[in-house]
Amino acid sequence: MTTSDLMVIVFSLFFGAVIGSFLNVVIDRVPQEQSLVTPPSHCPSCNTRIRRRDLIPIFSYLHLRGRCQSCGSRIPIRVLIVEIASAVTPPMILATQGVTPVAFFTVACALVLLVLSVIDLEHGIVPPIIVLPITVAAVPAVMLLPPAEWKSALLGAAVTTGLLLLPALLRAGAIGWGDVKLAPFLGLASGYPQAFLAILSAFIMGGIIATTLLALHIVGRKTPIPFVPFLAAGTLVAMLWGKPIVHWYSGIF
């Protein structure tokens, strides 16, 4: 690793933290169909505008002890979690995958999937206003990034769409239509045949968590469990380690 690469990785830590603050704005406002620009950041309880010194990622939350400076209302812990996740994700990916265009694409996908996962957990929706633009943007990205495996990307999109669309058609409520709409992006990002791994991993992780929650009586059999977090995790597994896993699996048979 060169000195310049190390500097980029370190810088990505601070850049990711700053991006995390914006991602929290997206998570708060998009489900409410509010503007991302106006009004400025404010406390949802007392509507007091947040001071600039209280907008420092991670540090401000810890300094304020998770409460509004004006009214004392609690700031969701999710704000801190998203900022930390956004800060550590870029350097982790760049350090393990190298400082390459493909790695930066993976970082972008990871941060977008983080946003969609949190929105699904909190609101049970997959906003089309996010899904459509990222899907459209992913098409030229996979065609231009070296190596330009556009055929693999398009096949991956077909695989993920088919694997999520089929259960949605066969059984009402088995898969949410928001998940189906997200499927092409997941396949474009994963490529073929890694797309199979992405969906398989998502179902395995989702099944384990769902079974555990049922066993602990935290949820009931008819309680809907957000699936986007598992799709996001499966897609990242496929993007980061999909090729060696597929190669290993192919070698067994």
C-alpha positions as CSV (number, residue, x, y, z in Angstrom):
1,M,0.0,0.0,0.0
2,T,1.4,3.4,-1.0
3,T,1.5,6.5,1.1
4,S,-1.0,8.1,-1.1
5,D,-3.4,5.2,-0.7
6,L,-3.0,5.3,3.1
7,M,-3.8,9.1,3.0
8,V,-6.9,8.4,0.9
9,I,-8.1,5.7,3.4
10,V,-7.5,8.0,6.4
11,F,-9.3,10.9,4.7
12,S,-12.2,8.5,3.8
13,L,-12.8,8.0,7.6
14,F,-13.5,11.7,8.1
15,F,-15.4,12.1,4.8
16,G,-17.6,9.1,5.7
17,A,-18.5,10.7,9.1
18,V,-19.5,13.9,7.3
19,I,-21.6,11.9,4.8
20,G,-23.2,10.1,7.8
21,S,-24.7,13.3,9.0
22,F,-26.3,13.8,5.6
23,L,-27.5,10.2,5.5
24,N,-29.3,10.9,8.8
25,V,-31.1,13.8,7.1
26,V,-32.1,11.5,4.3
27,I,-33.4,8.9,6.7
28,D,-35.4,11.5,8.6
29,R,-36.9,13.4,5.7
30,V,-37.4,11.1,2.7
31,P,-40.0,8.9,4.4
32,Q,-41.9,12.2,5.4
33,E,-41.5,13.5,1.8
34,Q,-39.7,16.6,3.1
35,S,-37.0,18.6,1.4
36,L,-33.4,17.7,2.1
37,V,-32.3,21.3,1.8
38,T,-34.9,23.3,3.8
39,P,-35.5,23.9,6.6
40,P,-32.0,23.7,8.1
41,S,-31.2,21.0,10.7
42,H,-33.4,21.5,13.7
43,C,-34.7,19.6,16.7
44,P,-38.0,17.8,15.8
45,S,-39.3,18.4,19.3
46,C,-38.8,22.1,19.8
47,N,-38.0,23.1,16.2
48,T,-34.9,25.0,17.4
49,R,-32.2,25.3,14.7
50,I,-29.2,23.2,15.6
51,R,-26.0,25.2,16.1
52,R,-23.1,24.5,13.8
53,R,-20.9,23.4,16.6
54,D,-23.5,20.8,17.5
55,L,-23.4,19.3,13.9
56,I,-19.9,17.8,14.2
57,P,-20.4,14.1,13.4
58,I,-20.2,11.6,16.2
59,F,-18.5,14.1,18.6
60,S,-21.5,16.3,18.9
61,Y,-23.8,13.4,19.8
62,L,-21.4,12.3,22.5
63,H,-20.8,15.8,23.8
64,L,-24.5,16.5,24.1
65,R,-25.0,13.0,25.6
66,G,-27.7,12.3,23.0
67,R,-30.0,15.1,23.9
68,C,-31.1,18.4,22.4
69,Q,-29.2,21.4,23.7
70,S,-32.4,23.5,23.9
71,C,-35.2,21.3,25.1
72,G,-33.3,18.2,26.4
73,S,-35.3,15.8,24.2
74,R,-33.5,12.6,23.4
75,I,-31.7,12.3,20.0
76,P,-32.2,8.7,18.6
77,I,-29.2,6.5,19.1
78,R,-29.6,5.6,15.4
79,V,-28.1,9.0,14.6
80,L,-24.8,8.0,16.3
81,I,-24.9,4.5,14.8
82,V,-25.3,5.7,11.2
83,E,-22.5,8.3,11.7
84,I,-20.2,5.7,13.0
85,A,-21.1,3.1,10.3
86,S,-20.6,5.8,7.6
87,A,-17.2,6.7,9.1
88,V,-15.8,3.2,9.3
89,T,-17.3,1.7,6.2
90,P,-15.2,3.5,3.5
91,P,-11.7,2.9,5.1
92,M,-12.6,-0.7,5.8
93,I,-13.6,-1.4,2.2
94,L,-10.7,0.6,0.7
95,A,-8.2,-1.0,3.1
96,T,-9.3,-4.6,2.1
97,Q,-10.2,-4.0,-1.6
98,G,-7.6,-1.4,-2.5
99,V,-8.0,2.2,-3.5
100,T,-9.6,1.5,-6.8
101,P,-12.7,2.8,-8.7
102,V,-14.5,-0.5,-8.0
103,A,-13.8,-0.1,-4.3
104,F,-15.3,3.4,-4.3
105,F,-18.3,2.0,-6.1
106,T,-18.7,-0.6,-3.4
107,V,-18.4,2.2,-0.8
108,A,-21.2,4.1,-2.5
109,C,-23.4,1.0,-2.7
110,A,-22.8,0.2,1.0
111,L,-23.8,3.7,2.1
112,V,-26.9,3.7,0.0
113,L,-27.9,0.3,1.3
114,L,-27.3,1.6,4.8
115,V,-29.8,4.3,4.3
116,L,-32.4,2.0,2.8
117,S,-31.9,-0.6,5.6
118,V,-32.5,2.0,8.3
119,I,-35.6,3.4,6.5
120,D,-37.0,-0.1,6.1
121,L,-36.4,-0.8,9.8
122,E,-38.0,2.4,11.0
123,H,-40.8,2.8,8.5
124,G,-41.2,-0.5,6.7
125,I,-40.9,1.1,3.3
126,V,-38.4,1.2,0.4
127,P,-38.7,4.7,-1.1
128,P,-38.8,4.7,-4.9
129,I,-37.3,8.2,-4.9
130,I,-34.1,6.6,-3.8
131,V,-34.3,3.2,-5.5
132,L,-34.9,4.6,-9.0
133,P,-32.0,7.0,-9.2
134,I,-29.5,4.6,-7.7
135,T,-30.6,1.9,-10.2
136,V,-30.3,4.2,-13.1
137,A,-26.9,5.5,-11.9
138,A,-25.6,1.9,-11.4
139,V,-26.0,1.0,-15.1
140,P,-23.3,3.4,-16.5
141,A,-21.2,2.8,-13.4
142,V,-20.9,-1.0,-14.1
143,M,-20.3,-0.4,-17.8
144,L,-17.5,2.1,-17.2
145,L,-15.7,0.6,-14.2
146,P,-12.8,-1.7,-15.1
147,P,-13.2,-4.4,-15.9
148,A,-16.4,-3.4,-17.7
149,E,-18.4,-6.6,-16.9
150,W,-21.7,-5.2,-18.1
151,K,-23.0,-8.5,-19.2
152,S,-22.4,-9.9,-15.8
153,A,-24.2,-6.9,-14.2
154,L,-27.2,-7.3,-16.4
155,L,-27.4,-11.0,-15.8
156,G,-27.1,-10.3,-12.1
157,A,-30.0,-7.9,-12.3
158,A,-32.1,-10.5,-14.0
159,V,-31.2,-13.1,-11.4
160,T,-32.0,-11.0,-8.4
161,T,-35.2,-9.6,-9.9
162,G,-36.4,-13.1,-10.8
163,L,-35.6,-14.6,-7.4
164,L,-37.5,-11.9,-5.5
165,L,-40.3,-11.5,-8.0
166,L,-41.3,-15.1,-8.0
167,P,-42.2,-15.5,-4.3
168,A,-43.9,-12.1,-4.4
169,L,-46.2,-13.4,-7.2
170,L,-46.7,-16.9,-5.7
171,R,-47.6,-15.7,-2.2
172,A,-49.0,-12.4,-1.2
173,G,-46.8,-10.8,1.5
174,A,-43.9,-13.3,1.1
175,I,-41.7,-10.5,-0.4
176,G,-42.5,-6.8,-0.3
177,W,-42.8,-5.1,-3.6
178,G,-40.4,-2.5,-2.4
179,D,-37.8,-5.3,-2.2
180,V,-38.6,-6.4,-5.7
181,K,-38.1,-2.9,-7.0
182,L,-34.7,-2.8,-5.3
183,A,-33.7,-6.1,-6.8
184,P,-32.3,-4.8,-10.1
185,F,-29.9,-2.5,-8.3
186,L,-28.7,-5.4,-6.1
187,G,-28.0,-7.5,-9.1
188,L,-26.2,-4.8,-11.0
189,A,-24.0,-4.3,-8.0
190,S,-23.4,-8.0,-7.4
191,G,-22.9,-9.2,-10.9
192,Y,-23.3,-12.8,-12.2
193,P,-23.1,-15.4,-10.7
194,Q,-22.5,-13.6,-7.4
195,A,-26.2,-12.4,-7.5
196,F,-27.2,-15.9,-6.5
197,L,-24.9,-15.6,-3.4
198,A,-26.4,-12.2,-2.6
199,I,-30.0,-13.5,-2.4
200,L,-29.1,-16.8,-0.8
201,S,-27.1,-15.0,1.9
202,A,-30.0,-12.7,2.5
203,F,-32.5,-15.5,2.9
204,I,-30.2,-17.5,5.2
205,M,-29.5,-14.4,7.4
206,G,-33.1,-13.4,7.4
207,G,-34.2,-16.9,8.3
208,I,-31.8,-17.2,11.2
209,I,-32.8,-13.8,12.6
210,A,-36.5,-14.5,12.1
211,T,-36.3,-17.9,13.8
212,T,-34.4,-16.4,16.7
213,L,-36.9,-13.6,17.2
214,L,-39.8,-16.1,17.1
215,A,-38.1,-18.4,19.5
216,L,-37.6,-15.5,21.9
217,H,-41.2,-14.4,21.4
218,I,-40.0,-11.0,20.3
219,V,-42.2,-11.2,17.2
220,G,-45.2,-13.3,16.2
221,R,-45.6,-15.5,13.1
222,K,-47.5,-12.7,11.3
223,T,-45.2,-9.9,12.3
224,P,-43.5,-8.4,9.2
225,I,-39.7,-8.3,9.4
226,P,-37.9,-5.8,7.3
227,F,-36.0,-7.6,4.6
228,V,-33.9,-4.8,3.1
229,P,-31.1,-5.1,5.8
230,F,-30.6,-8.7,4.9
231,L,-30.6,-7.9,1.2
232,A,-28.1,-5.2,1.8
233,A,-25.9,-7.5,3.9
234,G,-26.1,-10.3,1.3
235,T,-25.3,-7.9,-1.6
236,L,-22.2,-6.6,0.3
237,V,-21.1,-10.2,0.9
238,A,-21.4,-10.8,-2.8
239,M,-19.6,-7.6,-3.8
240,L,-16.7,-8.0,-1.4
241,W,-16.1,-11.8,-1.3
242,G,-18.5,-13.2,-4.0
243,K,-15.9,-14.2,-6.6
244,P,-13.7,-16.2,-4.3
245,I,-16.7,-17.8,-2.6
246,V,-18.2,-18.8,-6.0
247,H,-14.8,-20.1,-7.1
248,W,-14.5,-22.2,-4.0
249,Y,-18.0,-23.6,-4.4
250,S,-17.4,-24.4,-8.0
251,G,-14.2,-26.3,-7.0
252,I,-16.1,-28.6,-4.7
253,F,-18.2,-29.8,-7.6
